[in-house]
Amino acid sequence: MVFKIIFLEEFGKAFVPKKAIPNLRSYMLKAGFNEVPYRFFGLLFYFSALITTLIFIIFLFPFLNQNKFSLIEIYGYAFLGWFLIQLFFVTIFVLIIYFFLDFRIYIRTKNMEEQLPDFLQILSANLKGGMTFERALWSAIKPRFDVLGSEMAKASKKVMTGYDTSKALTELSEKYDSPMLRRTVDLIISEVESGGNVAELIDRIVDNLKETKILKQEMAASAIAYVIFISVIVVVISPLLFALSFHLLEVLTNFIDKLSFTTQSVRALPFAFSKASIETQDFRIFSLIALFVISLFSSLIVAIVEKGEIKGGVKYIPIYVFGAMGFYFLFMKILGSVFTGIV
């Protein structure tokens, strides 16, 4: 019997729906990948299958052997367990890849939007110098325009070899998730096709882009007070309050335990105190979880306030999380020495 060897690329393609292939390719182009990495998808599936096998052998298989199940039940539970574990890891890998690609698209778009006004200024200067649009577009490409320069070089080569200018620029704009670039390209295409003054239009576009950038900077500056307030509350005040609450709880539980022992030893009293049912270590775990959740969502709120979107403030997440945790352990150490010997 001949077994067909399924290679990584073929296996990766098998798990991508045909209807999703065009959208997936467009999405990968926005992330800067010219080809869909089917081999990588197939490798991830095999890796998830390997992890599932190890979990099945170490945990699930001994569990099924230790319990008295019928043969049909063992097969059913084994199949269901394998399917759910595999599905879990595949979902995790898909979410990680999606997050990585989405963040990469955001970074590429922001870098391009930062470089776009300078590129358009050079393009306008070349047009004013008497160059044709195709020649001006090629001459405007400079080494400092890394991401935008490489894409403009591809579009310019297409135009200079006879490719339609509007089509080349439209394909360029589709590689970025940027309404700014799409509007700019549409305006330039309409002006080129109508035979108008393209250099004057580009100058107006550059002025509008610079004004928009200044307005965004002013909005971010006006929100700095809110950012500082949230940062101080999350990174300093919240850890201090949780650390203080922990030590107060510890003092209170120790006092109740001593009071309970005293009342139980004196039989003449008509009442008695029971020991505290709250564990201080449980509160400590709750404090750490609460600080993590608070700092995580606060960093996202700061990103929205300052940048206008969550993806622009991903760098704030480790700062807030580790900052809050660091201050928490610092305050725990300081207050621990202060509260020592009180009860």
C-alpha positions in Angstrom: 0.0 0.0 0.0 1.4 3.3 -1.0 1.2 6.1 1.5 1.1 9.7 0.2 3.5 12.0 2.0 1.8 15.2 2.8 4.4 18.1 2.9 4.1 21.1 5.1 3.0 23.5 2.4 0.3 21.1 1.1 -0.9 20.4 4.7 -1.0 24.2 5.4 -3.1 24.8 2.3 -5.5 22.0 3.3 -6.6 23.9 6.4 -7.2 27.3 4.7 -10.7 27.6 3.2 -10.6 28.5 -0.5 -12.9 31.4 0.0 -10.5 32.9 2.6 -7.4 32.6 0.4 -7.9 36.0 -1.4 -8.6 37.8 1.8 -5.7 36.1 3.5 -3.3 37.1 0.8 -4.4 40.7 1.0 -4.0 40.6 4.7 -0.5 39.2 4.4 0.4 41.9 1.9 -0.6 44.5 4.4 1.7 42.9 6.9 4.6 43.0 4.5 4.6 39.3 3.3 4.5 38.8 -0.4 3.5 35.2 -0.1 1.2 33.3 2.3 3.4 31.1 4.6 1.5 27.8 4.1 4.6 25.9 5.2 4.6 27.7 8.5 0.9 27.0 9.0 1.5 23.3 8.4 4.5 23.3 10.8 2.3 24.9 13.5 -0.4 22.2 13.0 2.2 19.5 13.5 3.6 21.3 16.5 0.1 21.5 18.1 -0.4 17.8 17.3 2.9 17.0 19.1 1.8 18.9 22.2 -1.6 17.2 22.1 0.1 13.8 21.9 2.3 14.5 24.9 -0.7 15.8 27.0 -2.7 12.8 25.9 0.0 10.3 26.9 0.9 12.0 30.2 -2.5 13.1 31.5 -5.5 11.8 29.6 -4.4 8.2 28.9 -3.6 7.4 32.6 -6.9 9.0 33.7 -8.8 6.8 31.3 -6.9 3.7 32.5 -7.5 4.4 36.2 -11.3 4.7 35.8 -13.6 1.8 35.0 -14.9 2.8 31.5 -16.1 0.5 28.8 -14.2 0.2 25.6 -16.6 2.4 23.7 -16.5 5.0 26.4 -12.7 5.0 26.3 -12.7 5.5 22.6 -15.3 8.2 22.8 -13.5 10.1 25.6 -10.1 9.7 23.9 -11.5 11.1 20.6 -13.3 14.0 22.3 -10.3 14.8 24.5 -7.9 14.7 21.6 -10.2 16.9 19.5 -10.7 19.5 22.2 -7.0 19.8 23.2 -5.9 20.1 19.5 -8.6 22.7 18.9 -7.5 24.6 21.9 -3.9 24.8 20.8 -4.8 25.6 17.2 -7.0 28.4 18.4 -4.2 29.8 20.6 -1.7 29.7 17.7 -4.2 31.4 15.4 -4.8 34.2 17.9 -1.1 34.7 18.5 -0.5 34.9 14.7 -3.4 37.3 14.2 -2.1 39.5 17.0 1.4 39.5 15.5 0.2 40.3 12.0 -2.3 43.0 13.2 0.4 44.7 15.2 2.9 44.4 12.3 0.3 46.0 10.0 -0.2 48.9 12.4 3.6 49.5 12.7 4.1 49.4 9.0 1.2 51.8 8.5 2.4 54.3 11.1 5.9 54.3 9.7 4.6 54.9 6.2 2.3 57.7 7.4 5.3 59.3 9.1 7.3 59.2 5.9 4.6 60.1 3.5 4.7 64.0 3.8 8.5 64.1 3.2 8.1 61.8 0.2 5.3 63.9 -1.3 7.4 67.1 -0.8 10.3 65.6 -2.8 7.8 64.4 -5.4 6.3 67.9 -5.7 9.8 69.4 -6.0 10.7 67.0 -8.8 7.4 67.9 -10.7 8.1 71.6 -10.3 11.6 71.0 -11.8 10.0 69.8 -15.0 10.1 66.0 -14.6 7.3 63.8 -15.8 5.2 62.1 -13.1 6.8 58.7 -13.7 10.3 60.1 -13.5 9.5 62.3 -10.5 8.1 59.3 -8.7 11.2 57.3 -9.2 13.6 60.2 -8.3 11.7 60.8 -5.0 12.7 57.5 -3.6 15.4 57.9 -1.1 17.2 55.5 1.2 15.6 57.0 4.4 12.2 55.9 3.1 12.7 52.3 4.1 9.2 50.8 4.0 7.5 53.4 1.8 10.6 53.6 -0.4 10.6 49.9 -1.3 6.9 49.8 -2.1 7.2 53.1 -4.1 10.1 51.6 -6.0 8.0 48.6 -7.0 5.2 50.8 -8.1 7.5 53.1 -10.0 9.1 50.2 -11.9 5.7 49.0 -12.9 4.8 52.5 -14.2 8.1 52.9 -16.1 7.7 49.6 -17.8 4.2 50.5 -19.2 2.0 49.5 -16.3 -1.0 51.8 -15.8 -0.2 54.6 -13.3 -3.5 54.6 -11.6 -3.5 50.8 -11.2 0.0 50.7 -9.8 -0.7 53.4 -7.2 -4.0 51.7 -6.3 -2.2 48.4 -5.7 0.3 50.3 -3.6 -2.5 51.8 -1.4 -4.1 48.4 -0.9 -0.9 47.1 0.8 -1.5 49.5 3.7 -4.4 49.8 6.1 -4.3 53.5 5.9 -7.2 55.8 4.9 -4.7 58.6 4.6 -2.7 56.9 1.9 -5.9 55.8 0.0 -7.3 59.3 0.0 -3.9 60.7 -1.1 -3.6 58.2 -3.9 -7.1 58.8 -5.1 -6.5 62.6 -5.3 -3.3 62.2 -7.2 -4.7 59.7 -9.6 -7.7 62.0 -10.4 -5.4 64.9 -10.9 -3.0 63.0 -13.1 -5.8 61.6 -15.3 -7.4 65.1 -15.6 -4.1 66.7 -16.6 -4.2 69.3 -13.8 -1.4 70.8 -11.7 -0.3 67.7 -9.7 2.5 69.6 -7.9 0.1 72.2 -6.5 -2.3 69.4 -5.4 0.5 67.6 -3.6 1.6 70.7 -1.8 -2.0 71.1 -0.5 -2.0 67.5 0.6 1.3 67.9 2.4 0.0 71.0 4.2 -3.2 69.1 5.3 -1.1 66.1 6.5 1.1 68.3 8.6 -1.9 70.2 10.1 -3.4 66.8 11.0 -0.2 65.7 12.6 0.0 68.9 14.7 -3.7 68.5 15.8 -3.0 65.0 16.9 0.0 66.1 18.9 -2.0 68.9 20.5 -4.8 66.4 21.4 -2.2 64.1 23.0 -0.7 67.0 24.9 -4.1 68.1 26.2 -4.7 64.6 27.6 -1.4 64.3 29.4 -3.0 65.3 32.7 -5.4 62.3 32.5 -2.5 60.0 31.6 -0.5 61.2 34.6 -3.5 60.8 36.9 -4.2 57.2 35.7 -0.6 56.3 35.9 -0.1 57.5 39.5 -3.3 55.8 40.6 -2.5 52.4 38.9 1.3 52.2 39.4 1.6 53.8 42.9 -1.7 54.3 44.8 -3.3 50.9 44.0 -0.3 48.8 45.1 0.0 50.9 48.3 -3.7 50.4 49.2 -3.5 46.6 48.5 -0.3 46.2 50.5 -1.8 48.3 53.4 -5.0 46.2 53.2 -3.0 43.0 53.4 -1.2 44.0 56.5 -4.3 45.4 58.2 -6.1 42.2 57.5 -3.1 40.3 58.9 -3.2 42.4 62.1 -7.0 42.0 62.4 -6.9 38.2 61.9 -4.2 37.8 64.5 -6.1 39.9 66.9 -9.3 37.8 66.3 -7.4 34.6 66.7 -6.0 35.7 70.1 -9.4 36.9 71.2 -10.9 33.6 70.2 -8.4 31.7 72.2 -9.0 33.9 75.2 -12.8 33.6 75.1 -12.7 29.8 74.6 -10.3 29.4 77.6 -12.6 31.4 79.9 -15.8 29.3 80.3 -17.7 31.8 82.4 -18.2 34.1 79.5 -21.7 33.8 77.8 -20.1 34.3 74.3 -17.1 33.1 72.4 -15.2 34.3 69.3 -14.4 31.9 66.5 -11.2 32.1 64.5 -11.1 34.2 61.4 -12.1 32.3 58.3 -10.2 34.6 55.9 -6.7 33.5 54.8 -4.3 36.3 54.3 -2.5 34.4 51.5 -5.8 34.2 49.6 -6.1 38.0 49.8 -2.5 38.3 48.6 -3.2 36.2 45.5 -6.4 38.2 44.9 -4.3 41.4 45.2 -1.8 40.2 42.5 -4.6 39.2 40.2 -6.5 42.5 40.7 -3.4 44.5 40.1 -2.6 42.7 36.9 -6.2 43.2 35.6 -6.2 46.9 36.7 -2.8 47.7 35.2 -3.6 45.8 32.0 -6.8 47.6 31.2 -5.5 51.0 32.5 -2.6 50.7 30.0 -5.2 50.1 27.2 -7.2 53.1 28.4 -4.0 55.3 28.4 -3.3 54.1 24.9 -6.7 55.1 23.7 -6.5 58.5 25.4 -3.0 59.3 24.1 -2.8 57.5 20.8 -6.4 57.2 19.8 -6.3 53.4 19.5 -5.2 50.4 21.6 -2.5 49.1 19.2 -0.6 52.4 19.6 0.0 51.7 23.3 1.0 48.1 23.5 4.4 49.2 24.8 2.6 50.6 27.9 1.4 47.2 29.0 4.7 45.9 30.4 5.4 49.3 32.0 2.1 49.4 33.9 2.0 45.7 34.8 5.6 45.4 36.0 5.5 48.8 37.6 2.4 48.1 39.6 3.8 44.7 40.7 7.2 46.2 41.6 5.6 48.9 43.8 3.4 46.3 45.4 6.3 44.1 46.6 8.2 47.3 47.6 5.3 48.5 49.7 4.8 45.0 51.1 8.4 45.0 52.3 8.2 48.5 53.8 4.8 48.0 55.5 5.9 44.6 56.7 8.7 46.2 58.7 6.3 48.9 60.0 3.6 46.5 61.2 6.0 44.0 62.7 5.3 43.5 66.4 1.9 45.3 66.5 0.0 42.2 67.4 
